[in-house]
């Protein structure tokens, strides 16, 4: 697995995942569990949804 999630993308995923979990917890809904996905992809630096489209938000080294 090659890294395809860049630094800015990771920060957005962490914030978004945390917010989804907080809203799910506040509303006492299982939808908060969905917040684990962006947190997990931020932690490992790889997003399986990017692979079929060839997307990468990692910085390219010159």
Backbone as XML, in Angstrom:
<?xml version="1.0"?>
<chain id="A" units="angstrom">
  <residue number="1" name="UNK">
    <atom name="N" x="0.842" y="-1.173" z="0.000"/>
    <atom name="CA" x="0.000" y="0.000" z="0.000"/>
    <atom name="C" x="0.891" y="1.242" z="0.000"/>
  </residue>
  <residue number="2" name="UNK">
    <atom name="N" x="0.787" y="2.003" z="-1.035"/>
    <atom name="CA" x="1.547" y="3.238" z="-1.155"/>
    <atom name="C" x="0.713" y="4.386" z="-0.588"/>
  </residue>
  <residue number="3" name="UNK">
    <atom name="N" x="1.354" y="5.276" z="0.125"/>
    <atom name="CA" x="0.659" y="6.415" z="0.721"/>
    <atom name="C" x="-0.039" y="7.245" z="-0.361"/>
  </residue>
  <residue number="4" name="UNK">
    <atom name="N" x="-1.332" y="7.521" z="-0.165"/>
    <atom name="CA" x="-2.056" y="8.375" z="-1.107"/>
    <atom name="C" x="-2.878" y="9.446" z="-0.389"/>
  </residue>
  <residue number="5" name="UNK">
    <atom name="N" x="-2.620" y="9.632" z="0.906"/>
    <atom name="CA" x="-3.316" y="10.654" z="1.688"/>
    <atom name="C" x="-2.269" y="11.624" z="2.228"/>
  </residue>
  <residue number="6" name="UNK">
    <atom name="N" x="-2.329" y="12.871" z="1.789"/>
    <atom name="CA" x="-1.357" y="13.884" z="2.197"/>
    <atom name="C" x="-1.657" y="14.491" z="3.554"/>
  </residue>
  <residue number="7" name="UNK">
    <atom name="N" x="-0.785" y="15.415" z="3.954"/>
    <atom name="CA" x="-0.862" y="16.014" z="5.285"/>
    <atom name="C" x="-2.162" y="16.796" z="5.497"/>
  </residue>
  <residue number="8" name="UNK">
    <atom name="N" x="-2.533" y="17.645" z="4.540"/>
    <atom name="CA" x="-3.757" y="18.433" z="4.666"/>
    <atom name="C" x="-4.985" y="17.524" z="4.655"/>
  </residue>
  <residue number="9" name="UNK">
    <atom name="N" x="-4.962" y="16.534" z="3.772"/>
    <atom name="CA" x="-6.056" y="15.568" z="3.675"/>
    <atom name="C" x="-6.223" y="14.824" z="4.997"/>
  </residue>
  <residue number="10" name="UNK">
    <atom name="N" x="-5.118" y="14.458" z="5.621"/>
    <atom name="CA" x="-5.173" y="13.757" z="6.909"/>
    <atom name="C" x="-5.827" y="14.619" z="7.981"/>
  </residue>
  <residue number="11" name="UNK">
    <atom name="N" x="-5.433" y="15.895" z="8.030"/>
    <atom name="CA" x="-6.004" y="16.795" z="9.041"/>
    <atom name="C" x="-7.512" y="16.944" z="8.845"/>
  </residue>
  <residue number="12" name="UNK">
    <atom name="N" x="-7.942" y="17.080" z="7.596"/>
    <atom name="CA" x="-9.373" y="17.193" z="7.304"/>
    <atom name="C" x="-10.100" y="15.928" z="7.733"/>
  </residue>
  <residue number="13" name="UNK">
    <atom name="N" x="-9.513" y="14.771" z="7.450"/>
    <atom name="CA" x="-10.128" y="13.497" z="7.830"/>
    <atom name="C" x="-10.223" y="13.349" z="9.350"/>
  </residue>
  <residue number="14" name="UNK">
    <atom name="N" x="-9.202" y="13.790" z="10.065"/>
    <atom name="CA" x="-9.223" y="13.701" z="11.529"/>
    <atom name="C" x="-10.331" y="14.582" z="12.094"/>
  </residue>
  <residue number="15" name="UNK">
    <atom name="N" x="-10.418" y="15.816" z="11.600"/>
    <atom name="CA" x="-11.453" y="16.736" z="12.074"/>
    <atom name="C" x="-12.842" y="16.214" z="11.723"/>
  </residue>
  <residue number="16" name="UNK">
    <atom name="N" x="-13.024" y="15.792" z="10.478"/>
    <atom name="CA" x="-14.317" y="15.287" z="10.027"/>
    <atom name="C" x="-14.722" y="14.029" z="10.799"/>
  </residue>
  <residue number="17" name="UNK">
    <atom name="N" x="-13.799" y="13.098" z="10.957"/>
    <atom name="CA" x="-14.093" y="11.870" z="11.701"/>
    <atom name="C" x="-14.480" y="12.134" z="13.140"/>
  </residue>
  <residue number="18" name="UNK">
    <atom name="N" x="-13.758" y="13.052" z="13.770"/>
    <atom name="CA" x="-14.061" y="13.407" z="15.153"/>
    <atom name="C" x="-15.439" y="14.052" z="15.263"/>
  </residue>
  <residue number="19" name="UNK">
    <atom name="N" x="-15.757" y="14.928" z="14.316"/>
    <atom name="CA" x="-17.078" y="15.581" z="14.331"/>
    <atom name="C" x="-18.205" y="14.572" z="14.118"/>
  </residue>
  <residue number="20" name="UNK">
    <atom name="N" x="-18.017" y="13.641" z="13.198"/>
    <atom name="CA" x="-19.047" y="12.622" z="12.935"/>
    <atom name="C" x="-19.274" y="11.767" z="14.182"/>
  </residue>
  <residue number="21" name="UNK">
    <atom name="N" x="-18.192" y="11.377" z="14.837"/>
    <atom name="CA" x="-18.315" y="10.578" z="16.054"/>
    <atom name="C" x="-19.028" y="11.379" z="17.144"/>
  </residue>
  <residue number="22" name="UNK">
    <atom name="N" x="-18.670" y="12.648" z="17.293"/>
    <atom name="CA" x="-19.294" y="13.492" z="18.325"/>
    <atom name="C" x="-20.792" y="13.673" z="18.071"/>
  </residue>
  <residue number="23" name="UNK">
    <atom name="N" x="-21.169" y="13.910" z="16.814"/>
    <atom name="CA" x="-22.588" y="14.079" z="16.479"/>
    <atom name="C" x="-23.344" y="12.766" z="16.712"/>
  </residue>
  <residue number="24" name="UNK">
    <atom name="N" x="-22.737" y="11.649" z="16.327"/>
    <atom name="CA" x="-23.365" y="10.348" z="16.569"/>
    <atom name="C" x="-23.542" y="10.071" z="18.048"/>
  </residue>
  <residue number="25" name="UNK">
    <atom name="N" x="-22.536" y="10.435" z="18.838"/>
    <atom name="CA" x="-22.619" y="10.251" z="20.285"/>
    <atom name="C" x="-23.684" y="11.165" z="20.881"/>
  </residue>
  <residue number="26" name="UNK">
    <atom name="N" x="-23.714" y="12.411" z="20.436"/>
    <atom name="CA" x="-24.685" y="13.382" z="20.941"/>
    <atom name="C" x="-26.117" y="12.947" z="20.626"/>
  </residue>
  <residue number="27" name="UNK">
    <atom name="N" x="-26.348" y="12.449" z="19.399"/>
    <atom name="CA" x="-27.675" y="12.012" z="18.978"/>
    <atom name="C" x="-27.968" y="10.568" z="19.383"/>
  </residue>
  <residue number="28" name="UNK">
    <atom name="N" x="-27.049" y="9.936" z="20.065"/>
    <atom name="CA" x="-27.157" y="8.526" z="20.460"/>
    <atom name="C" x="-27.526" y="7.658" z="19.270"/>
  </residue>
  <residue number="29" name="UNK">
    <atom name="N" x="-26.736" y="7.822" z="18.201"/>
    <atom name="CA" x="-26.971" y="7.115" z="16.958"/>
    <atom name="C" x="-25.740" y="6.283" z="16.594"/>
  </residue>
  <residue number="30" name="UNK">
    <atom name="N" x="-25.978" y="5.140" z="15.944"/>
    <atom name="CA" x="-24.895" y="4.294" z="15.473"/>
    <atom name="C" x="-24.173" y="4.909" z="14.281"/>
  </residue>
  <residue number="31" name="UNK">
    <atom name="N" x="-24.720" y="5.965" z="13.696"/>
    <atom name="CA" x="-24.061" y="6.631" z="12.570"/>
    <atom name="C" x="-22.717" y="7.210" z="12.986"/>
  </residue>
  <residue number="32" name="UNK">
    <atom name="N" x="-22.514" y="7.437" z="14.253"/>
    <atom name="CA" x="-21.235" y="7.932" z="14.742"/>
    <atom name="C" x="-20.090" y="6.976" z="14.468"/>
  </residue>
  <residue number="33" name="UNK">
    <atom name="N" x="-20.411" y="5.702" z="14.320"/>
    <atom name="CA" x="-19.393" y="4.693" z="14.023"/>
    <atom name="C" x="-18.759" y="4.959" z="12.652"/>
  </residue>
  <residue number="34" name="UNK">
    <atom name="N" x="-19.492" y="5.599" z="11.754"/>
    <atom name="CA" x="-18.972" y="5.924" z="10.422"/>
    <atom name="C" x="-17.743" y="6.832" z="10.547"/>
  </residue>
  <residue number="35" name="UNK">
    <atom name="N" x="-17.653" y="7.590" z="11.611"/>
    <atom name="CA" x="-16.511" y="8.472" z="11.835"/>
    <atom name="C" x="-15.195" y="7.746" z="12.004"/>
  </residue>
  <residue number="36" name="UNK">
    <atom name="N" x="-15.264" y="6.459" z="12.283"/>
    <atom name="CA" x="-14.041" y="5.661" z="12.423"/>
    <atom name="C" x="-13.323" y="5.539" z="11.086"/>
  </residue>
  <residue number="37" name="UNK">
    <atom name="N" x="-14.061" y="5.508" z="9.983"/>
    <atom name="CA" x="-13.457" y="5.331" z="8.656"/>
    <atom name="C" x="-12.475" y="6.452" z="8.325"/>
  </residue>
  <residue number="38" name="UNK">
    <atom name="N" x="-12.881" y="7.740" z="8.387"/>
    <atom name="CA" x="-11.889" y="8.772" z="8.076"/>
    <atom name="C" x="-10.726" y="8.816" z="9.074"/>
  </residue>
  <residue number="39" name="UNK">
    <atom name="N" x="-10.987" y="8.491" z="10.337"/>
    <atom name="CA" x="-9.889" y="8.451" z="11.310"/>
    <atom name="C" x="-8.908" y="7.334" z="10.978"/>
  </residue>
  <residue number="40" name="UNK">
    <atom name="N" x="-9.417" y="6.180" z="10.584"/>
    <atom name="CA" x="-8.557" y="5.049" z="10.238"/>
    <atom name="C" x="-7.727" y="5.344" z="8.996"/>
  </residue>
  <residue number="41" name="UNK">
    <atom name="N" x="-8.368" y="5.899" z="7.955"/>
    <atom name="CA" x="-7.623" y="6.200" z="6.730"/>
    <atom name="C" x="-6.585" y="7.295" z="6.971"/>
  </residue>
  <residue number="42" name="UNK">
    <atom name="N" x="-6.866" y="8.226" z="7.867"/>
    <atom name="CA" x="-5.876" y="9.252" z="8.216"/>
    <atom name="C" x="-4.703" y="8.630" z="8.961"/>
  </residue>
  <residue number="43" name="UNK">
    <atom name="N" x="-4.994" y="7.681" z="9.822"/>
    <atom name="CA" x="-3.948" y="7.052" z="10.620"/>
    <atom name="C" x="-2.990" y="6.219" z="9.766"/>
  </residue>
  <residue number="44" name="UNK">
    <atom name="N" x="-3.532" y="5.494" z="8.789"/>
    <atom name="CA" x="-2.659" y="4.641" z="7.977"/>
    <atom name="C" x="-2.132" y="5.356" z="6.738"/>
  </residue>
  <residue number="45" name="UNK">
    <atom name="N" x="-2.727" y="6.499" z="6.376"/>
    <atom name="CA" x="-2.233" y="7.274" z="5.232"/>
    <atom name="C" x="-2.591" y="6.700" z="3.882"/>
  </residue>
  <residue number="46" name="UNK">
    <atom name="N" x="-3.584" y="5.849" z="3.840"/>
    <atom name="CA" x="-3.991" y="5.212" z="2.581"/>
    <atom name="C" x="-5.505" y="5.140" z="2.518"/>
  </residue>
  <residue number="47" name="UNK">
    <atom name="N" x="-6.076" y="5.551" z="1.382"/>
    <atom name="CA" x="-7.521" y="5.520" z="1.203"/>
    <atom name="C" x="-7.863" y="4.599" z="0.031"/>
  </residue>
  <residue number="48" name="UNK">
    <atom name="N" x="-8.610" y="3.522" z="0.276"/>
    <atom name="CA" x="-8.942" y="2.597" z="-0.804"/>
    <atom name="C" x="-9.843" y="3.218" z="-1.870"/>
  </residue>
  <residue number="49" name="UNK">
    <atom name="N" x="-10.595" y="4.251" z="-1.537"/>
    <atom name="CA" x="-11.470" y="4.907" z="-2.521"/>
    <atom name="C" x="-10.658" y="5.707" z="-3.542"/>
  </residue>
  <residue number="50" name="UNK">
    <atom name="N" x="-9.446" y="6.103" z="-3.205"/>
    <atom name="CA" x="-8.597" y="6.860" z="-4.128"/>
    <atom name="C" x="-7.968" y="5.969" z="-5.202"/>
  </residue>
  <residue number="51" name="UNK">
    <atom name="N" x="-7.768" y="4.691" z="-4.904"/>
    <atom name="CA" x="-7.042" y="3.784" z="-5.790"/>
    <atom name="C" x="-7.668" y="3.654" z="-7.180"/>
  </residue>
  <residue number="52" name="UNK">
    <atom name="N" x="-8.973" y="3.363" z="-7.326"/>
    <atom name="CA" x="-9.526" y="3.173" z="-8.671"/>
    <atom name="C" x="-9.461" y="4.433" z="-9.539"/>
  </residue>
  <residue number="53" name="UNK">
    <atom name="N" x="-9.415" y="5.591" z="-8.902"/>
    <atom name="CA" x="-9.394" y="6.853" z="-9.645"/>
    <atom name="C" x="-7.988" y="7.402" z="-9.819"/>
  </residue>
  <residue number="54" name="UNK">
    <atom name="N" x="-7.005" y="6.768" z="-9.216"/>
    <atom name="CA" x="-5.621" y="7.207" z="-9.335"/>
    <atom name="C" x="-5.344" y="8.525" z="-8.630"/>
  </residue>
  <residue number="55" name="UNK">
    <atom name="N" x="-6.107" y="8.818" z="-7.583"/>
    <atom name="CA" x="-5.966" y="10.069" z="-6.853"/>
    <atom name="C" x="-4.925" y="9.913" z="-5.764"/>
  </residue>
  <residue number="56" name="UNK">
    <atom name="N" x="-4.128" y="10.962" z="-5.558"/>
    <atom name="CA" x="-3.193" y="11.006" z="-4.457"/>
    <atom name="C" x="-3.041" y="12.452" z="-4.011"/>
  </residue>
  <residue number="57" name="UNK">
    <atom name="N" x="-3.180" y="12.693" z="-2.726"/>
    <atom name="CA" x="-3.008" y="14.046" z="-2.207"/>
    <atom name="C" x="-1.650" y="14.211" z="-1.534"/>
  </residue>
  <residue number="58" name="UNK">
    <atom name="N" x="-0.770" y="13.204" z="-1.681"/>
    <atom name="CA" x="0.579" y="13.295" z="-1.155"/>
    <atom name="C" x="1.400" y="14.256" z="-2.004"/>
  </residue>
  <residue number="59" name="UNK">
    <atom name="N" x="2.338" y="14.923" z="-1.347"/>
    <atom name="CA" x="3.227" y="15.810" z="-2.075"/>
    <atom name="C" x="4.175" y="14.991" z="-2.929"/>
  </residue>
  <residue number="60" name="UNK">
    <atom name="N" x="4.436" y="15.478" z="-4.129"/>
    <atom name="CA" x="5.387" y="14.794" z="-5.000"/>
    <atom name="C" x="6.773" y="15.352" z="-4.735"/>
  </residue>
  <residue number="61" name="UNK">
    <atom name="N" x="7.745" y="14.476" z="-4.669"/>
    <atom name="CA" x="9.122" y="14.901" z="-4.442"/>
    <atom name="C" x="9.775" y="15.243" z="-5.763"/>
  </residue>
  <residue number="62" name="UNK">
    <atom name="N" x="10.463" y="16.371" z="-5.782"/>
    <atom name="CA" x="11.098" y="16.824" z="-7.032"/>
    <atom name="C" x="12.537" y="16.437" z="-7.079"/>
  </residue>
</chain>
